[in-house]
Amino acid sequence: MDAQEIQRRLEEVFPDAAVAATDSTGGGDHFAVTIVTAQFAGKSLVERHQMVYGALGALMPRIHALQLKTVTPAER
């Protein structure tokens, strides 16, 4: 798996989002992702992360580590 696959999936689920995904180690299973979307407004950090995990769905078993930064445009 590569970071672009994660980024594409998140952009499909959060079409208004600015998404940046990188492979943290080069091994294809550790990723750092930043998502900026208004859909996170009013959500707790846990709720935001649950939204991302749900969006990644079937990709999650292939991800060993996922560092997330989830913010709204106003929090940017």
PDB file with SEQRES, HELIX, SHEET and CRYST1 records, atoms N, CA, C and O in Angstrom:
SEQRES   1 A   76  MET ASP ALA GLN GLU ILE GLN ARG ARG LEU GLU GLU VAL          
SEQRES   2 A   76  PHE PRO ASP ALA ALA VAL ALA ALA THR ASP SER THR GLY          
SEQRES   3 A   76  GLY GLY ASP HIS PHE ALA VAL THR ILE VAL THR ALA GLN          
SEQRES   4 A   76  PHE ALA GLY LYS SER LEU VAL GLU ARG HIS GLN MET VAL          
SEQRES   5 A   76  TYR GLY ALA LEU GLY ALA LEU MET PRO ARG ILE HIS ALA          
SEQRES   6 A   76  LEU GLN LEU LYS THR VAL THR PRO ALA GLU ARG                  
HELIX    1 AA1 ALA A    3  VAL A   13  1                                  11    
HELIX    2 AA2 ALA A   38  PHE A   40  5                                   3    
HELIX    3 AA3 LEU A   45  LEU A   56  1                                  12    
HELIX    4 AA4 GLY A   57  ARG A   62  5                                   6    
HELIX    5 AA5 PRO A   73  GLU A   75  5                                   3    
SHEET    1 AA1 3 ALA A  18  ASP A  23  0                                        
SHEET    2 AA1 3 HIS A  30  VAL A  36 -1                                        
SHEET    3 AA1 3 ALA A  65  VAL A  71  1                                        
CRYST1    1.000    1.000    1.000  90.00  90.00  90.00 P 1           1          
ATOM      1  N   MET A   1       0.852  -1.174   0.000  1.00  0.00           N  
ATOM      2  CA  MET A   1       0.000   0.000   0.000  1.00  0.00           C  
ATOM      3  C   MET A   1       0.894   1.233   0.000  1.00  0.00           C  
ATOM      4  O   MET A   1       2.009   1.211   0.521  1.00  0.00           O  
ATOM      5  N   ASP A   2       0.385   2.309  -0.595  1.00  0.00           N  
ATOM      6  CA  ASP A   2       1.150   3.551  -0.563  1.00  0.00           C  
ATOM      7  C   ASP A   2       0.281   4.692  -0.034  1.00  0.00           C  
ATOM      8  O   ASP A   2      -0.938   4.567   0.087  1.00  0.00           O  
ATOM      9  N   ALA A   3       0.939   5.796   0.275  1.00  0.00           N  
ATOM     10  CA  ALA A   3       0.248   6.942   0.860  1.00  0.00           C  
ATOM     11  C   ALA A   3      -0.801   7.517  -0.087  1.00  0.00           C  
ATOM     12  O   ALA A   3      -1.815   8.051   0.360  1.00  0.00           O  
ATOM     13  N   GLN A   4      -0.563   7.411  -1.384  1.00  0.00           N  
ATOM     14  CA  GLN A   4      -1.523   7.939  -2.349  1.00  0.00           C  
ATOM     15  C   GLN A   4      -2.850   7.177  -2.292  1.00  0.00           C  
ATOM     16  O   GLN A   4      -3.914   7.763  -2.494  1.00  0.00           O  
ATOM     17  N   GLU A   5      -2.786   5.887  -2.021  1.00  0.00           N  
ATOM     18  CA  GLU A   5      -4.009   5.093  -1.893  1.00  0.00           C  
ATOM     19  C   GLU A   5      -4.839   5.585  -0.711  1.00  0.00           C  
ATOM     20  O   GLU A   5      -6.060   5.710  -0.809  1.00  0.00           O  
ATOM     21  N   ILE A   6      -4.175   5.858   0.393  1.00  0.00           N  
ATOM     22  CA  ILE A   6      -4.861   6.390   1.581  1.00  0.00           C  
ATOM     23  C   ILE A   6      -5.433   7.762   1.270  1.00  0.00           C  
ATOM     24  O   ILE A   6      -6.588   8.045   1.589  1.00  0.00           O  
ATOM     25  N   GLN A   7      -4.635   8.607   0.652  1.00  0.00           N  
ATOM     26  CA  GLN A   7      -5.088   9.958   0.330  1.00  0.00           C  
ATOM     27  C   GLN A   7      -6.300   9.919  -0.596  1.00  0.00           C  
ATOM     28  O   GLN A   7      -7.269  10.640  -0.359  1.00  0.00           O  
ATOM     29  N   ARG A   8      -6.270   9.103  -1.636  1.00  0.00           N  
ATOM     30  CA  ARG A   8      -7.410   8.997  -2.560  1.00  0.00           C  
ATOM     31  C   ARG A   8      -8.679   8.563  -1.829  1.00  0.00           C  
ATOM     32  O   ARG A   8      -9.752   9.126  -2.046  1.00  0.00           O  
ATOM     33  N   ARG A   9      -8.552   7.572  -0.975  1.00  0.00           N  
ATOM     34  CA  ARG A   9      -9.721   7.074  -0.244  1.00  0.00           C  
ATOM     35  C   ARG A   9     -10.317   8.159   0.642  1.00  0.00           C  
ATOM     36  O   ARG A   9     -11.535   8.335   0.680  1.00  0.00           O  
ATOM     37  N   LEU A  10      -9.468   8.881   1.347  1.00  0.00           N  
ATOM     38  CA  LEU A  10      -9.963   9.941   2.236  1.00  0.00           C  
ATOM     39  C   LEU A  10     -10.582  11.087   1.439  1.00  0.00           C  
ATOM     40  O   LEU A  10     -11.567  11.679   1.878  1.00  0.00           O  
ATOM     41  N   GLU A  11     -10.027  11.401   0.295  1.00  0.00           N  
ATOM     42  CA  GLU A  11     -10.600  12.456  -0.546  1.00  0.00           C  
ATOM     43  C   GLU A  11     -11.963  12.044  -1.111  1.00  0.00           C  
ATOM     44  O   GLU A  11     -12.819  12.897  -1.348  1.00  0.00           O  
ATOM     45  N   GLU A  12     -12.166  10.746  -1.327  1.00  0.00           N  
ATOM     46  CA  GLU A  12     -13.480  10.263  -1.774  1.00  0.00           C  
ATOM     47  C   GLU A  12     -14.528  10.442  -0.681  1.00  0.00           C  
ATOM     48  O   GLU A  12     -15.651  10.864  -0.954  1.00  0.00           O  
ATOM     49  N   VAL A  13     -14.158  10.120   0.552  1.00  0.00           N  
ATOM     50  CA  VAL A  13     -15.100  10.166   1.668  1.00  0.00           C  
ATOM     51  C   VAL A  13     -15.296  11.595   2.180  1.00  0.00           C  
ATOM     52  O   VAL A  13     -16.392  11.964   2.604  1.00  0.00           O  
ATOM     53  N   PHE A  14     -14.232  12.391   2.139  1.00  0.00           N  
ATOM     54  CA  PHE A  14     -14.286  13.785   2.583  1.00  0.00           C  
ATOM     55  C   PHE A  14     -13.974  14.679   1.377  1.00  0.00           C  
ATOM     56  O   PHE A  14     -12.870  15.214   1.280  1.00  0.00           O  
ATOM     57  N   PRO A  15     -14.939  14.848   0.450  1.00  0.00           N  
ATOM     58  CA  PRO A  15     -14.639  15.563  -0.791  1.00  0.00           C  
ATOM     59  C   PRO A  15     -14.253  17.025  -0.617  1.00  0.00           C  
ATOM     60  O   PRO A  15     -13.615  17.600  -1.499  1.00  0.00           O  
ATOM     61  N   ASP A  16     -14.626  17.632   0.497  1.00  0.00           N  
ATOM     62  CA  ASP A  16     -14.272  19.032   0.735  1.00  0.00           C  
ATOM     63  C   ASP A  16     -12.915  19.183   1.413  1.00  0.00           C  
ATOM     64  O   ASP A  16     -12.465  20.304   1.647  1.00  0.00           O  
ATOM     65  N   ALA A  17     -12.266  18.081   1.730  1.00  0.00           N  
ATOM     66  CA  ALA A  17     -11.063  18.096   2.567  1.00  0.00           C  
ATOM     67  C   ALA A  17      -9.789  18.380   1.792  1.00  0.00           C  
ATOM     68  O   ALA A  17      -9.667  18.087   0.602  1.00  0.00           O  
ATOM     69  N   ALA A  18      -8.844  18.963   2.519  1.00  0.00           N  
ATOM     70  CA  ALA A  18      -7.450  19.019   2.084  1.00  0.00           C  
ATOM     71  C   ALA A  18      -6.773  17.865   2.813  1.00  0.00           C  
ATOM     72  O   ALA A  18      -6.728  17.843   4.043  1.00  0.00           O  
ATOM     73  N   VAL A  19      -6.251  16.916   2.061  1.00  0.00           N  
ATOM     74  CA  VAL A  19      -5.658  15.711   2.645  1.00  0.00           C  
ATOM     75  C   VAL A  19      -4.203  15.602   2.225  1.00  0.00           C  
ATOM     76  O   VAL A  19      -3.867  15.767   1.052  1.00  0.00           O  
ATOM     77  N   ALA A  20      -3.348  15.324   3.191  1.00  0.00           N  
ATOM     78  CA  ALA A  20      -1.941  15.044   2.912  1.00  0.00           C  
ATOM     79  C   ALA A  20      -1.582  13.753   3.633  1.00  0.00           C  
ATOM     80  O   ALA A  20      -1.796  13.626   4.838  1.00  0.00           O  
ATOM     81  N   ALA A  21      -1.035  12.794   2.890  1.00  0.00           N  
ATOM     82  CA  ALA A  21      -0.648  11.514   3.481  1.00  0.00           C  
ATOM     83  C   ALA A  21       0.781  11.195   3.070  1.00  0.00           C  
ATOM     84  O   ALA A  21       1.161  11.370   1.912  1.00  0.00           O  
ATOM     85  N   THR A  22       1.562  10.727   4.026  1.00  0.00           N  
ATOM     86  CA  THR A  22       2.937  10.329   3.739  1.00  0.00           C  
ATOM     87  C   THR A  22       3.225   8.982   4.386  1.00  0.00           C  
ATOM     88  O   THR A  22       2.644   8.628   5.412  1.00  0.00           O  
ATOM     89  N   ASP A  23       4.127   8.247   3.770  1.00  0.00           N  
ATOM     90  CA  ASP A  23       4.608   6.981   4.314  1.00  0.00           C  
ATOM     91  C   ASP A  23       5.741   7.338   5.273  1.00  0.00           C  
ATOM     92  O   ASP A  23       6.797   7.804   4.845  1.00  0.00           O  
ATOM     93  N   SER A  24       5.524   7.122   6.556  1.00  0.00           N  
ATOM     94  CA  SER A  24       6.474   7.570   7.589  1.00  0.00           C  
ATOM     95  C   SER A  24       7.800   6.828   7.567  1.00  0.00           C  
ATOM     96  O   SER A  24       8.834   7.395   7.921  1.00  0.00           O  
ATOM     97  N   THR A  25       7.782   5.562   7.153  1.00  0.00           N  
ATOM     98  CA  THR A  25       8.995   4.748   7.241  1.00  0.00           C  
ATOM     99  C   THR A  25       9.453   4.185   5.905  1.00  0.00           C  
ATOM    100  O   THR A  25      10.553   3.641   5.807  1.00  0.00           O  
ATOM    101  N   GLY A  26       8.622   4.309   4.878  1.00  0.00           N  
ATOM    102  CA  GLY A  26       8.956   3.743   3.585  1.00  0.00           C  
ATOM    103  C   GLY A  26       8.583   2.276   3.452  1.00  0.00           C  
ATOM    104  O   GLY A  26       8.819   1.665   2.410  1.00  0.00           O  
ATOM    105  N   GLY A  27       8.001   1.710   4.500  1.00  0.00           N  
ATOM    106  CA  GLY A  27       7.648   0.296   4.479  1.00  0.00           C  
ATOM    107  C   GLY A  27       6.234  -0.018   4.039  1.00  0.00           C  
ATOM    108  O   GLY A  27       5.876  -1.189   3.906  1.00  0.00           O  
ATOM    109  N   GLY A  28       5.419   1.008   3.808  1.00  0.00           N  
ATOM    110  CA  GLY A  28       4.063   0.783   3.333  1.00  0.00           C  
ATOM    111  C   GLY A  28       3.058   0.405   4.392  1.00  0.00           C  
ATOM    112  O   GLY A  28       1.970  -0.072   4.067  1.00  0.00           O  
ATOM    113  N   ASP A  29       3.401   0.609   5.678  1.00  0.00           N  
ATOM    114  CA  ASP A  29       2.425   0.291   6.720  1.00  0.00           C  
ATOM    115  C   ASP A  29       2.411   1.289   7.876  1.00  0.00           C  
ATOM    116  O   ASP A  29       1.661   1.106   8.836  1.00  0.00           O  
ATOM    117  N   HIS A  30       3.230   2.341   7.800  1.00  0.00           N  
ATOM    118  CA  HIS A  30       3.247   3.413   8.799  1.00  0.00           C  
ATOM    119  C   HIS A  30       3.002   4.730   8.056  1.00  0.00           C  
ATOM    120  O   HIS A  30       3.764   5.097   7.162  1.00  0.00           O  
ATOM    121  N   PHE A  31       1.932   5.433   8.435  1.00  0.00           N  
ATOM    122  CA  PHE A  31       1.548   6.628   7.699  1.00  0.00           C  
ATOM    123  C   PHE A  31       1.256   7.806   8.628  1.00  0.00           C  
ATOM    124  O   PHE A  31       0.830   7.635   9.770  1.00  0.00           O  
ATOM    125  N   ALA A  32       1.498   8.995   8.104  1.00  0.00           N  
ATOM    126  CA  ALA A  32       1.113  10.240   8.771  1.00  0.00           C  
ATOM    127  C   ALA A  32       0.121  10.931   7.846  1.00  0.00           C  
ATOM    128  O   ALA A  32       0.388  11.113   6.659  1.00  0.00           O  
ATOM    129  N   VAL A  33      -1.024  11.314   8.400  1.00  0.00           N  
ATOM    130  CA  VAL A  33      -2.091  11.900   7.592  1.00  0.00           C  
ATOM    131  C   VAL A  33      -2.599  13.168   8.266  1.00  0.00           C  
ATOM    132  O   VAL A  33      -2.843  13.195   9.472  1.00  0.00           O  
ATOM    133  N   THR A  34      -2.753  14.216   7.464  1.00  0.00           N  
ATOM    134  CA  THR A  34      -3.391  15.446   7.915  1.00  0.00           C  
ATOM    135  C   THR A  34      -4.642  15.641   7.072  1.00  0.00           C  
ATOM    136  O   THR A  34      -4.602  15.576   5.843  1.00  0.00           O  
ATOM    137  N   ILE A  35      -5.756  15.881   7.761  1.00  0.00           N  
ATOM    138  CA  ILE A  35      -7.024  16.113   7.075  1.00  0.00           C  
ATOM    139  C   ILE A  35      -7.635  17.398   7.613  1.00  0.00           C  
ATOM    140  O   ILE A  35      -7.820  17.554   8.820  1.00  0.00           O  
ATOM    141  N   VAL A  36      -7.944  18.315   6.706  1.00  0.00           N  
ATOM    142  CA  VAL A  36      -8.609  19.563   7.065  1.00  0.00           C  
ATOM    143  C   VAL A  36      -9.973  19.548   6.390  1.00  0.00           C  
ATOM    144  O   VAL A  36     -10.067  19.598   5.163  1.00  0.00           O  
ATOM    145  N   THR A  37     -11.027  19.480   7.194  1.00  0.00           N  
ATOM    146  CA  THR A  37     -12.379  19.459   6.643  1.00  0.00           C  
ATOM    147  C   THR A  37     -13.374  20.068   7.629  1.00  0.00           C  
ATOM    148  O   THR A  37     -13.230  19.932   8.844  1.00  0.00           O  
ATOM    149  N   ALA A  38     -14.369  20.730   7.088  1.00  0.00           N  
ATOM    150  CA  ALA A  38     -15.440  21.299   7.915  1.00  0.00           C  
ATOM    151  C   ALA A  38     -16.279  20.197   8.556  1.00  0.00           C  
ATOM    152  O   ALA A  38     -16.996  20.457   9.523  1.00  0.00           O  
ATOM    153  N   GLN A  39     -16.204  18.977   8.039  1.00  0.00           N  
ATOM    154  CA  GLN A  39     -16.972  17.868   8.601  1.00  0.00           C  
ATOM    155  C   GLN A  39     -16.555  17.539  10.036  1.00  0.00           C  
ATOM    156  O   GLN A  39     -17.293  16.863  10.753  1.00  0.00           O  
ATOM    157  N   PHE A  40     -15.391  18.006  10.457  1.00  0.00           N  
ATOM    158  CA  PHE A  40     -14.934  17.756  11.826  1.00  0.00           C  
ATOM    159  C   PHE A  40     -15.491  18.768  12.835  1.00  0.00           C  
ATOM    160  O   PHE A  40     -15.301  18.597  14.039  1.00  0.00           O  
ATOM    161  N   ALA A  41     -16.163  19.801  12.370  1.00  0.00           N  
ATOM    162  CA  ALA A  41     -16.690  20.835  13.262  1.00  0.00           C  
ATOM    163  C   ALA A  41     -17.624  20.212  14.293  1.00  0.00           C  
ATOM    164  O   ALA A  41     -18.512  19.431  13.951  1.00  0.00           O  
ATOM    165  N   GLY A  42     -17.415  20.566  15.553  1.00  0.00           N  
ATOM    166  CA  GLY A  42     -18.259  20.085  16.637  1.00  0.00           C  
ATOM    167  C   GLY A  42     -17.955  18.663  17.085  1.00  0.00           C  
ATOM    168  O   GLY A  42     -18.635  18.135  17.965  1.00  0.00           O  
ATOM    169  N   LYS A  43     -16.957  18.043  16.499  1.00  0.00           N  
ATOM    170  CA  LYS A  43     -16.598  16.660  16.845  1.00  0.00           C  
ATOM    171  C   LYS A  43     -15.388  16.658  17.783  1.00  0.00           C  
ATOM    172  O   LYS A  43     -14.497  17.500  17.680  1.00  0.00           O  
ATOM    173  N   SER A  44     -15.383  15.693  18.695  1.00  0.00           N  
ATOM    174  CA  SER A  44     -14.226  15.517  19.576  1.00  0.00           C  
ATOM    175  C   SER A  44     -13.088  14.883  18.780  1.00  0.00           C  
ATOM    176  O   SER A  44     -13.299  14.410  17.663  1.00  0.00           O  
ATOM    177  N   LEU A  45     -11.904  14.871  19.343  1.00  0.00           N  
ATOM    178  CA  LEU A  45     -10.762  14.241  18.693  1.00  0.00           C  
ATOM    179  C   LEU A  45     -11.034  12.762  18.434  1.00  0.00           C  
ATOM    180  O   LEU A  45     -10.713  12.248  17.362  1.00  0.00           O  
ATOM    181  N   VAL A  46     -11.616  12.086  19.401  1.00  0.00           N  
ATOM    182  CA  VAL A  46     -11.934  10.661  19.239  1.00  0.00           C  
ATOM    183  C   VAL A  46     -12.935  10.465  18.098  1.00  0.00           C  
ATOM    184  O   VAL A  46     -12.767   9.566  17.274  1.00  0.00           O  
ATOM    185  N   GLU A  47     -13.970  11.298  18.046  1.00  0.00           N  
ATOM    186  CA  GLU A  47     -14.960  11.186  16.975  1.00  0.00           C  
ATOM    187  C   GLU A  47     -14.335  11.432  15.604  1.00  0.00           C  
ATOM    188  O   GLU A  47     -14.667  10.754  14.632  1.00  0.00           O  
ATOM    189  N   ARG A  48     -13.438  12.396  15.533  1.00  0.00           N  
ATOM    190  CA  ARG A  48     -12.762  12.690  14.271  1.00  0.00           C  
ATOM    191  C   ARG A  48     -11.934  11.496  13.815  1.00  0.00           C  
ATOM    192  O   ARG A  48     -11.966  11.119  12.643  1.00  0.00           O  
ATOM    193  N   HIS A  49     -11.198  10.909  14.742  1.00  0.00           N  
ATOM    194  CA  HIS A  49     -10.365   9.762  14.390  1.00  0.00           C  
ATOM    195  C   HIS A  49     -11.223   8.561  14.003  1.00  0.00           C  
ATOM    196  O   HIS A  49     -10.862   7.804  13.102  1.00  0.00           O  
ATOM    197  N   GLN A  50     -12.343   8.387  14.672  1.00  0.00           N  
ATOM    198  CA  GLN A  50     -13.254   7.303  14.305  1.00  0.00           C  
ATOM    199  C   GLN A  50     -13.801   7.507  12.893  1.00  0.00           C  
ATOM    200  O   GLN A  50     -13.976   6.542  12.148  1.00  0.00           O  
ATOM    201  N   MET A  51     -14.068   8.753  12.527  1.00  0.00           N  
ATOM    202  CA  MET A  51     -14.523   9.054  11.177  1.00  0.00           C  
ATOM    203  C   MET A  51     -13.469   8.645  10.146  1.00  0.00           C  
ATOM    204  O   MET A  51     -13.799   8.082   9.102  1.00  0.00           O  
ATOM    205  N   VAL A  52     -12.215   8.930  10.444  1.00  0.00           N  
ATOM    206  CA  VAL A  52     -11.131   8.579   9.524  1.00  0.00           C  
ATOM    207  C   VAL A  52     -10.968   7.068   9.438  1.00  0.00           C  
ATOM    208  O   VAL A  52     -10.845   6.517   8.345  1.00  0.00           O  
ATOM    209  N   TYR A  53     -10.967   6.396  10.589  1.00  0.00           N  
ATOM    210  CA  TYR A  53     -10.844   4.932  10.578  1.00  0.00           C  
ATOM    211  C   TYR A  53     -11.972   4.309   9.768  1.00  0.00           C  
ATOM    212  O   TYR A  53     -11.746   3.384   8.988  1.00  0.00           O  
ATOM    213  N   GLY A  54     -13.185   4.817   9.954  1.00  0.00           N  
ATOM    214  CA  GLY A  54     -14.320   4.312   9.203  1.00  0.00           C  
ATOM    215  C   GLY A  54     -14.161   4.554   7.705  1.00  0.00           C  
ATOM    216  O   GLY A  54     -14.515   3.702   6.891  1.00  0.00           O  
ATOM    217  N   ALA A  55     -13.629   5.712   7.351  1.00  0.00           N  
ATOM    218  CA  ALA A  55     -13.415   6.036   5.938  1.00  0.00           C  
ATOM    219  C   ALA A  55     -12.392   5.103   5.299  1.00  0.00           C  
ATOM    220  O   ALA A  55     -12.518   4.738   4.130  1.00  0.00           O  
ATOM    221  N   LEU A  56     -11.387   4.722   6.066  1.00  0.00           N  
ATOM    222  CA  LEU A  56     -10.337   3.847   5.535  1.00  0.00           C  
ATOM    223  C   LEU A  56     -10.797   2.396   5.461  1.00  0.00           C  
ATOM    224  O   LEU A  56     -10.266   1.614   4.673  1.00  0.00           O  
ATOM    225  N   GLY A  57     -11.780   2.036   6.277  1.00  0.00           N  
ATOM    226  CA  GLY A  57     -12.421   0.726   6.204  1.00  0.00           C  
ATOM    227  C   GLY A  57     -11.487  -0.447   5.974  1.00  0.00           C  
ATOM    228  O   GLY A  57     -10.692  -0.804   6.844  1.00  0.00           O  
ATOM    229  N   ALA A  58     -11.590  -1.044   4.789  1.00  0.00           N  
ATOM    230  CA  ALA A  58     -10.856  -2.261   4.456  1.00  0.00           C  
ATOM    231  C   ALA A  58      -9.341  -2.059   4.401  1.00  0.00           C  
ATOM    232  O   ALA A  58      -8.589  -3.034   4.422  1.00  0.00           O  
ATOM    233  N   LEU A  59      -8.890  -0.819   4.331  1.00  0.00           N  
ATOM    234  CA  LEU A  59      -7.442  -0.561   4.317  1.00  0.00           C  
ATOM    235  C   LEU A  59      -6.828  -0.688   5.714  1.00  0.00           C  
ATOM    236  O   LEU A  59      -5.629  -0.935   5.842  1.00  0.00           O  
ATOM    237  N   MET A  60      -7.637  -0.522   6.752  1.00  0.00           N  
ATOM    238  CA  MET A  60      -7.111  -0.487   8.127  1.00  0.00           C  
ATOM    239  C   MET A  60      -6.293  -1.719   8.521  1.00  0.00           C  
ATOM    240  O   MET A  60      -5.263  -1.550   9.175  1.00  0.00           O  
ATOM    241  N   PRO A  61      -6.684  -2.945   8.167  1.00  0.00           N  
ATOM    242  CA  PRO A  61      -5.879  -4.099   8.582  1.00  0.00           C  
ATOM    243  C   PRO A  61      -4.457  -4.086   8.001  1.00  0.00           C  
ATOM    244  O   PRO A  61      -3.564  -4.750   8.526  1.00  0.00           O  
ATOM    245  N   ARG A  62      -4.252  -3.326   6.914  1.00  0.00           N  
ATOM    246  CA  ARG A  62      -2.932  -3.263   6.286  1.00  0.00           C  
ATOM    247  C   ARG A  62      -2.078  -2.134   6.847  1.00  0.00           C  
ATOM    248  O   ARG A  62      -0.917  -1.984   6.464  1.00  0.00           O  
ATOM    249  N   ILE A  63      -2.644  -1.341   7.751  1.00  0.00           N  
ATOM    250  CA  ILE A  63      -1.930  -0.207   8.343  1.00  0.00           C  
ATOM    251  C   ILE A  63      -1.498  -0.587   9.752  1.00  0.00           C  
ATOM    252  O   ILE A  63      -2.329  -0.926  10.594  1.00  0.00           O  
ATOM    253  N   HIS A  64      -0.195  -0.528  10.006  1.00  0.00           N  
ATOM    254  CA  HIS A  64       0.318  -0.857  11.338  1.00  0.00           C  
ATOM    255  C   HIS A  64       0.270   0.357  12.254  1.00  0.00           C  
ATOM    256  O   HIS A  64      -0.075   0.232  13.429  1.00  0.00           O  
ATOM    257  N   ALA A  65       0.613   1.535  11.728  1.00  0.00           N  
ATOM    258  CA  ALA A  65       0.602   2.757  12.534  1.00  0.00           C  
ATOM    259  C   ALA A  65       0.047   3.901  11.692  1.00  0.00           C  
ATOM    260  O   ALA A  65       0.387   4.045  10.518  1.00  0.00           O  
ATOM    261  N   LEU A  66      -0.813   4.713  12.311  1.00  0.00           N  
ATOM    262  CA  LEU A  66      -1.439   5.825  11.614  1.00  0.00           C  
ATOM    263  C   LEU A  66      -1.424   7.046  12.525  1.00  0.00           C  
ATOM    264  O   LEU A  66      -2.139   7.100  13.525  1.00  0.00           O  
ATOM    265  N   GLN A  67      -0.603   8.021  12.163  1.00  0.00           N  
ATOM    266  CA  GLN A  67      -0.539   9.279  12.907  1.00  0.00           C  
ATOM    267  C   GLN A  67      -1.510  10.249  12.234  1.00  0.00           C  
ATOM    268  O   GLN A  67      -1.391  10.520  11.039  1.00  0.00           O  
ATOM    269  N   LEU A  68      -2.466  10.769  12.997  1.00  0.00           N  
ATOM    270  CA  LEU A  68      -3.495  11.628  12.429  1.00  0.00           C  
ATOM    271  C   LEU A  68      -3.447  13.037  12.990  1.00  0.00           C  
ATOM    272  O   LEU A  68      -3.228  13.245  14.184  1.00  0.00           O  
ATOM    273  N   LYS A  69      -3.656  14.000  12.101  1.00  0.00           N  
ATOM    274  CA  LYS A  69      -3.924  15.372  12.493  1.00  0.00           C  
ATOM    275  C   LYS A  69      -5.245  15.715  11.809  1.00  0.00           C  
ATOM    276  O   LYS A  69      -5.315  15.785  10.582  1.00  0.00           O  
ATOM    277  N   THR A  70      -6.285  15.925  12.602  1.00  0.00           N  
ATOM    278  CA  THR A  70      -7.628  16.177  12.076  1.00  0.00           C  
ATOM    279  C   THR A  70      -8.091  17.542  12.562  1.00  0.00           C  
ATOM    280  O   THR A  70      -8.290  17.750  13.759  1.00  0.00           O  
ATOM    281  N   VAL A  71      -8.261  18.474  11.624  1.00  0.00           N  
ATOM    282  CA  VAL A  71      -8.636  19.843  11.985  1.00  0.00           C  
ATOM    283  C   VAL A  71      -9.690  20.387  11.044  1.00  0.00           C  
ATOM    284  O   VAL A  71      -9.861  19.904   9.925  1.00  0.00           O  
ATOM    285  N   THR A  72     -10.398  21.409  11.523  1.00  0.00           N  
ATOM    286  CA  THR A  72     -11.328  22.142  10.684  1.00  0.00           C  
ATOM    287  C   THR A  72     -10.572  23.287  10.027  1.00  0.00           C  
ATOM    288  O   THR A  72      -9.479  23.633  10.475  1.00  0.00           O  
ATOM    289  N   PRO A  73     -11.125  23.883   8.977  1.00  0.00           N  
ATOM    290  CA  PRO A  73     -10.458  25.029   8.364  1.00  0.00           C  
ATOM    291  C   PRO A  73     -10.200  26.157   9.370  1.00  0.00           C  
ATOM    292  O   PRO A  73      -9.175  26.834   9.291  1.00  0.00           O  
ATOM    293  N   ALA A  74     -11.116  26.356  10.304  1.00  0.00           N  
ATOM    294  CA  ALA A  74     -10.953  27.418  11.303  1.00  0.00           C  
ATOM    295  C   ALA A  74      -9.820  27.127  12.280  1.00  0.00           C  
ATOM    296  O   ALA A  74      -9.242  28.054  12.848  1.00  0.00           O  
ATOM    297  N   GLU A  75      -9.497  25.862  12.481  1.00  0.00           N  
ATOM    298  CA  GLU A  75      -8.438  25.473  13.411  1.00  0.00           C  
ATOM    299  C   GLU A  75      -7.059  25.449  12.760  1.00  0.00           C  
ATOM    300  O   GLU A  75      -6.047  25.323  13.450  1.00  0.00           O  
ATOM    301  N   ARG A  76      -7.019  25.565  11.496  1.00  0.00           N  
ATOM    302  CA  ARG A  76      -5.783  25.476  10.725  1.00  0.00           C  
ATOM    303  C   ARG A  76      -4.731  26.425  11.166  1.00  0.00           C  
ATOM    304  O   ARG A  76      -3.641  26.447  10.593  1.00  0.00           O  
TER     305      ARG A  76                                                      
END                                                                             
